Amino acid sequence: MHALPSRKRTETLDYMQSMLAQLRSMAEAERCEMLAYLIEMAYLEASDLLNGERRSRGAEQKRNSSA
């Protein structure tokens, strides 16, 4: 059985995603296309991790409430 992700991890990923969005904007403003692209990939990875954790937490809460 997988342990639920901690709230701290989710908060950390939220923070990193926010910072990545700002860095991407800065890179785009400076016309650093490759850097902006790589930051975008990191942003999307953070999004995927967050979505997976939120689904995992939601499924666990649903199971616990139906028991």
N, CA, C and O atoms as a printed pandas DataFrame, in Angstrom:
     atom_number atom_name residue_name chain_id  residue_number  x_coord  y_coord  z_coord
0              1         N          MET        A               1    0.845   -1.177    0.000
1              2        CA          MET        A               1    0.000    0.000    0.000
2              3         C          MET        A               1    0.893    1.243    0.000
3              4         O          MET        A               1    1.912    1.278    0.689
4              5         N          HIS        A               2    0.509    2.260   -0.771
5              6        CA          HIS        A               2    1.279    3.492   -0.841
6              7         C          HIS        A               2    0.850    4.437    0.270
7              8         O          HIS        A               2   -0.336    4.555    0.579
8              9         N          ALA        A               3    1.821    5.102    0.862
9             10        CA          ALA        A               3    1.514    6.108    1.872
10            11         C          ALA        A               3    1.009    7.361    1.167
11            12         O          ALA        A               3    1.426    7.663    0.048
12            13         N          LEU        A               4    0.125    8.076    1.814
13            14        CA          LEU        A               4   -0.368    9.332    1.259
14            15         C          LEU        A               4    0.745   10.370    1.253
15            16         O          LEU        A               4    1.559   10.415    2.176
16            17         N          PRO        A               5    0.784   11.200    0.223
17            18        CA          PRO        A               5    1.781   12.262    0.222
18            19         C          PRO        A               5    1.506   13.228    1.378
19            20         O          PRO        A               5    0.354   13.477    1.734
20            21         N          SER        A               6    2.553   13.750    1.941
21            22        CA          SER        A               6    2.377   14.661    3.058
22            23         C          SER        A               6    1.899   16.016    2.564
23            24         O          SER        A               6    2.132   16.395    1.416
24            25         N          ARG        A               7    1.239   16.725    3.435
25            26        CA          ARG        A               7    0.778   18.074    3.110
26            27         C          ARG        A               7    1.981   18.963    2.803
27            28         O          ARG        A               7    1.918   19.810    1.912
28            29         N          LYS        A               8    3.085   18.769    3.546
29            30        CA          LYS        A               8    4.296   19.567    3.319
30            31         C          LYS        A               8    4.816   19.363    1.899
31            32         O          LYS        A               8    5.214   20.324    1.241
32            33         N          ARG        A               9    4.816   18.119    1.424
33            34        CA          ARG        A               9    5.286   17.846    0.060
34            35         C          ARG        A               9    4.408   18.561   -0.955
35            36         O          ARG        A               9    4.916   19.159   -1.904
36            37         N          THR        A              10    3.101   18.504   -0.763
37            38        CA          THR        A              10    2.183   19.173   -1.681
38            39         C          THR        A              10    2.409   20.681   -1.665
39            40         O          THR        A              10    2.421   21.321   -2.717
40            41         N          GLU        A              11    2.588   21.245   -0.479
41            42        CA          GLU        A              11    2.850   22.681   -0.374
42            43         C          GLU        A              11    4.169   23.047   -1.046
43            44         O          GLU        A              11    4.270   24.087   -1.697
44            45         N          THR        A              12    5.177   22.194   -0.889
45            46        CA          THR        A              12    6.472   22.440   -1.518
46            47         C          THR        A              12    6.341   22.399   -3.034
47            48         O          THR        A              12    6.894   23.253   -3.727
48            49         N          LEU        A              13    5.619   21.419   -3.554
49            50        CA          LEU        A              13    5.416   21.339   -5.005
50            51         C          LEU        A              13    4.633   22.537   -5.522
51            52         O          LEU        A              13    4.936   23.054   -6.597
52            53         N          ASP        A              14    3.633   22.985   -4.775
53            54        CA          ASP        A              14    2.886   24.194   -5.152
54            55         C          ASP        A              14    3.824   25.397   -5.254
55            56         O          ASP        A              14    3.757   26.175   -6.205
56            57         N          TYR        A              15    4.688   25.532   -4.265
57            58        CA          TYR        A              15    5.635   26.646   -4.241
58            59         C          TYR        A              15    6.597   26.562   -5.427
59            60         O          TYR        A              15    6.835   27.559   -6.109
60            61         N          MET        A              16    7.146   25.374   -5.669
61            62        CA          MET        A              16    8.071   25.210   -6.784
62            63         C          MET        A              16    7.391   25.523   -8.110
63            64         O          MET        A              16    7.983   26.158   -8.982
64            65         N          GLN        A              17    6.152   25.079   -8.262
65            66        CA          GLN        A              17    5.419   25.346   -9.495
66            67         C          GLN        A              17    5.233   26.855   -9.694
67            68         O          GLN        A              17    5.378   27.365  -10.805
68            69         N          SER        A              18    4.917   27.547   -8.626
69            70        CA          SER        A              18    4.752   28.997   -8.703
70            71         C          SER        A              18    6.059   29.686   -9.105
71            72         O          SER        A              18    6.066   30.584   -9.947
72            73         N          MET        A              19    7.156   29.255   -8.493
73            74        CA          MET        A              19    8.458   29.835   -8.822
74            75         C          MET        A              19    8.847   29.529  -10.267
75            76         O          MET        A              19    9.397   30.387  -10.957
76            77         N          LEU        A              20    8.564   28.321  -10.720
77            78        CA          LEU        A              20    8.867   27.946  -12.103
78            79         C          LEU        A              20    8.086   28.807  -13.095
79            80         O          LEU        A              20    8.615   29.192  -14.138
80            81         N          ALA        A              21    6.830   29.107  -12.769
81            82        CA          ALA        A              21    6.030   29.963  -13.650
82            83         C          ALA        A              21    6.670   31.345  -13.761
83            84         O          ALA        A              21    6.723   31.924  -14.846
84            85         N          GLN        A              22    7.150   31.866  -12.647
85            86        CA          GLN        A              22    7.809   33.179  -12.671
86            87         C          GLN        A              22    9.125   33.126  -13.448
87            88         O          GLN        A              22    9.428   34.028  -14.229
88            89         N          LEU        A              23    9.892   32.079  -13.233
89            90        CA          LEU        A              23   11.157   31.935  -13.965
90            91         C          LEU        A              23   10.930   31.793  -15.466
91            92         O          LEU        A              23   11.679   32.339  -16.276
92            93         N          ARG        A              24    9.880   31.047  -15.824
93            94        CA          ARG        A              24    9.555   30.888  -17.249
94            95         C          ARG        A              24    9.241   32.245  -17.874
95            96         O          ARG        A              24    9.698   32.545  -18.976
96            97         N          SER        A              25    8.464   33.058  -17.173
97            98        CA          SER        A              25    8.133   34.397  -17.679
98            99         C          SER        A              25    9.377   35.250  -17.843
99           100         O          SER        A              25    9.514   35.975  -18.828
100          101         N          MET        A              26   10.278   35.165  -16.884
101          102        CA          MET        A              26   11.531   35.924  -16.969
102          103         C          MET        A              26   12.366   35.467  -18.163
103          104         O          MET        A              26   12.907   36.289  -18.901
104          105         N          ALA        A              27   12.464   34.156  -18.346
105          106        CA          ALA        A              27   13.239   33.619  -19.461
106          107         C          ALA        A              27   12.629   34.050  -20.802
107          108         O          ALA        A              27   13.352   34.404  -21.733
108          109         N          GLU        A              28   11.301   34.015  -20.890
109          110        CA          GLU        A              28   10.636   34.441  -22.123
110          111         C          GLU        A              28   10.874   35.923  -22.384
111          112         O          GLU        A              28   11.108   36.323  -23.525
112          113         N          ALA        A              29   10.814   36.743  -21.334
113          114        CA          ALA        A              29   11.032   38.183  -21.487
114          115         C          ALA        A              29   12.441   38.486  -21.983
115          116         O          ALA        A              29   12.656   39.473  -22.686
116          117         N          GLU        A              30   13.386   37.648  -21.622
117          118        CA          GLU        A              30   14.778   37.827  -22.053
118          119         C          GLU        A              30   15.095   37.066  -23.338
119          120         O          GLU        A              30   16.247   37.018  -23.771
120          121         N          ARG        A              31   14.063   36.469  -23.946
121          122        CA          ARG        A              31   14.187   35.726  -25.198
122          123         C          ARG        A              31   15.177   34.563  -25.093
123          124         O          ARG        A              31   15.965   34.302  -26.002
124          125         N          CYS        A              32   15.109   33.894  -23.977
125          126        CA          CYS        A              32   15.927   32.694  -23.759
126          127         C          CYS        A              32   15.021   31.496  -24.009
127          128         O          CYS        A              32   14.532   30.867  -23.071
128          129         N          GLU        A              33   14.805   31.190  -25.275
129          130        CA          GLU        A              33   13.807   30.199  -25.660
130          131         C          GLU        A              33   14.082   28.811  -25.084
131          132         O          GLU        A              33   13.177   28.166  -24.555
132          133         N          MET        A              34   15.319   28.356  -25.184
133          134        CA          MET        A              34   15.631   27.013  -24.687
134          135         C          MET        A              34   15.460   26.948  -23.172
135          136         O          MET        A              34   14.923   25.971  -22.649
136          137         N          LEU        A              35   15.906   27.965  -22.478
137          138        CA          LEU        A              35   15.748   27.999  -21.028
138          139         C          LEU        A              35   14.267   28.042  -20.663
139          140         O          LEU        A              35   13.839   27.336  -19.750
140          141         N          ALA        A              36   13.485   28.854  -21.357
141          142        CA          ALA        A              36   12.045   28.928  -21.106
142          143         C          ALA        A              36   11.387   27.565  -21.336
143          144         O          ALA        A              36   10.511   27.151  -20.577
144          145         N          TYR        A              37   11.821   26.875  -22.394
145          146        CA          TYR        A              37   11.281   25.551  -22.698
146          147         C          TYR        A              37   11.596   24.558  -21.576
147          148         O          TYR        A              37   10.715   23.825  -21.125
148          149         N          LEU        A              38   12.843   24.537  -21.133
149          150        CA          LEU        A              38   13.232   23.597  -20.069
150          151         C          LEU        A              38   12.498   23.895  -18.765
151          152         O          LEU        A              38   12.097   22.980  -18.046
152          153         N          ILE        A              39   12.326   25.169  -18.470
153          154        CA          ILE        A              39   11.577   25.542  -17.260
154          155         C          ILE        A              39   10.119   25.119  -17.404
155          156         O          ILE        A              39    9.505   24.664  -16.439
156          157         N          GLU        A              40    9.568   25.266  -18.595
157          158        CA          GLU        A              40    8.189   24.824  -18.849
158          159         C          GLU        A              40    8.043   23.323  -18.610
159          160         O          GLU        A              40    7.045   22.875  -18.045
160          161         N          MET        A              41    9.034   22.551  -19.037
161          162        CA          MET        A              41    8.992   21.100  -18.808
162          163         C          MET        A              41    9.002   20.795  -17.305
163          164         O          MET        A              41    8.278   19.909  -16.850
164          165         N          ALA        A              42    9.808   21.514  -16.541
165          166        CA          ALA        A              42    9.836   21.328  -15.089
166          167         C          ALA        A              42    8.496   21.738  -14.480
167          168         O          ALA        A              42    8.005   21.085  -13.559
168          169         N          TYR        A              43    7.907   22.813  -14.990
169          170        CA          TYR        A              43    6.593   23.270  -14.521
170          171         C          TYR        A              43    5.536   22.186  -14.764
171          172         O          TYR        A              43    4.719   21.901  -13.888
172          173         N          LEU        A              44    5.560   21.593  -15.946
173          174        CA          LEU        A              44    4.592   20.540  -16.269
174          175         C          LEU        A              44    4.801   19.304  -15.402
175          176         O          LEU        A              44    3.833   18.658  -15.001
176          177         N          GLU        A              45    6.040   18.973  -15.113
177          178        CA          GLU        A              45    6.328   17.841  -14.237
178          179         C          GLU        A              45    5.779   18.096  -12.840
179          180         O          GLU        A              45    5.184   17.206  -12.232
180          181         N          ALA        A              46    5.975   19.300  -12.333
181          182        CA          ALA        A              46    5.425   19.656  -11.017
182          183         C          ALA        A              46    3.898   19.556  -11.043
183          184         O          ALA        A              46    3.287   19.082  -10.086
184          185         N          SER        A              47    3.287   20.003  -12.141
185          186        CA          SER        A              47    1.826   19.906  -12.281
186          187         C          SER        A              47    1.360   18.458  -12.249
187          188         O          SER        A              47    0.384   18.125  -11.576
188          189         N          ASP        A              48    2.061   17.603  -12.979
189          190        CA          ASP        A              48    1.705   16.179  -13.002
190          191         C          ASP        A              48    1.830   15.564  -11.610
191          192         O          ASP        A              48    0.960   14.805  -11.182
192          193         N          LEU        A              49    2.898   15.889  -10.913
193          194        CA          LEU        A              49    3.078   15.362   -9.553
194          195         C          LEU        A              49    1.967   15.841   -8.632
195          196         O          LEU        A              49    1.422   15.062   -7.850
196          197         N          LEU        A              50    1.633   17.115   -8.725
197          198        CA          LEU        A              50    0.557   17.662   -7.886
198          199         C          LEU        A              50   -0.783   17.013   -8.209
199          200         O          LEU        A              50   -1.535   16.657   -7.301
200          201         N          ASN        A              51   -1.084   16.857   -9.486
201          202        CA          ASN        A              51   -2.359   16.243   -9.874
202          203         C          ASN        A              51   -2.445   14.807   -9.381
203          204         O          ASN        A              51   -3.502   14.373   -8.922
204          205         N          GLY        A              52   -1.359   14.075   -9.470
205          206        CA          GLY        A              52   -1.341   12.699   -8.970
206          207         C          GLY        A              52   -1.542   12.647   -7.469
207          208         O          GLY        A              52   -2.255   11.779   -6.964
208          209         N          GLU        A              53   -0.922   13.567   -6.757
209          210        CA          GLU        A              53   -1.065   13.584   -5.312
210          211         C          GLU        A              53   -2.471   13.985   -4.904
211          212         O          GLU        A              53   -3.024   13.435   -3.952
212          213         N          ARG        A              54   -3.041   14.920   -5.604
213          214        CA          ARG        A              54   -4.399   15.355   -5.266
214          215         C          ARG        A              54   -5.403   14.243   -5.550
215          216         O          ARG        A              54   -6.349   14.050   -4.786
216          217         N          ARG        A              55   -5.199   13.509   -6.651
217          218        CA          ARG        A              55   -6.077   12.374   -6.942
218          219         C          ARG        A              55   -5.922   11.298   -5.886
219          220         O          ARG        A              55   -6.907   10.713   -5.435
220          221         N          SER        A              56   -4.681   11.038   -5.491
221          222        CA          SER        A              56   -4.397   10.026   -4.479
222          223         C          SER        A              56   -5.051   10.395   -3.152
223          224         O          SER        A              56   -5.676    9.553   -2.505
224          225         N          ARG        A              57   -4.907   11.639   -2.755
225          226        CA          ARG        A              57   -5.491   12.103   -1.493
226          227         C          ARG        A              57   -7.017   12.060   -1.564
227          228         O          ARG        A              57   -7.672   11.679   -0.594
228          229         N          GLY        A              58   -7.587   12.452   -2.712
229          230        CA          GLY        A              58   -9.037   12.431   -2.873
230          231         C          GLY        A              58   -9.598   11.023   -2.811
231          232         O          GLY        A              58  -10.655   10.800   -2.221
232          233         N          ALA        A              59   -8.902   10.073   -3.413
233          234        CA          ALA        A              59   -9.352    8.678   -3.388
234          235         C          ALA        A              59   -9.304    8.130   -1.965
235          236         O          ALA        A              59  -10.211    7.414   -1.541
236          237         N          GLU        A              60   -8.251    8.466   -1.233
237          238        CA          GLU        A              60   -8.122    7.999    0.150
238          239         C          GLU        A              60   -9.224    8.593    1.021
239          240         O          GLU        A              60   -9.813    7.885    1.838
240          241         N          GLN        A              61   -9.506    9.874    0.859
241          242        CA          GLN        A              61  -10.563   10.516    1.643
242          243         C          GLN        A              61  -11.914    9.902    1.311
243          244         O          GLN        A              61  -12.740    9.692    2.200
244          245         N          LYS        A              62  -12.142    9.615    0.035
245          246        CA          LYS        A              62  -13.398    9.001   -0.388
246          247         C          LYS        A              62  -13.548    7.611    0.244
247          248         O          LYS        A              62  -14.626    7.260    0.724
248          249         N          ARG        A              63  -12.465    6.822    0.244
249          250        CA          ARG        A              63  -12.506    5.486    0.851
250          251         C          ARG        A              63  -12.791    5.595    2.340
251          252         O          ARG        A              63  -13.601    4.837    2.875
252          253         N          ASN        A              64  -12.135    6.529    3.009
253          254        CA          ASN        A              64  -12.320    6.671    4.451
254          255         C          ASN        A              64  -13.722    7.133    4.807
255          256         O          ASN        A              64  -14.253    6.714    5.836
256          257         N          SER        A              65  -14.340    7.979    3.996
257          258        CA          SER        A              65  -15.663    8.472    4.315
258          259         C          SER        A              65  -16.745    7.434    4.049
259          260         O          SER        A              65  -17.819    7.507    4.645
260          261         N          SER        A              66  -16.490    6.476    3.173
261          262        CA          SER        A              66  -17.491    5.461    2.869
262          263         C          SER        A              66  -17.396    4.267    3.807
263          264         O          SER        A              66  -18.264    3.395    3.780
264          265         N          ALA        A              67  -16.363    4.212    4.634
265          266        CA          ALA        A              67  -16.189    3.074    5.548
266          267         C          ALA        A              67  -17.056    3.195    6.778
267          268         O          ALA        A              67  -17.025    2.319    7.643
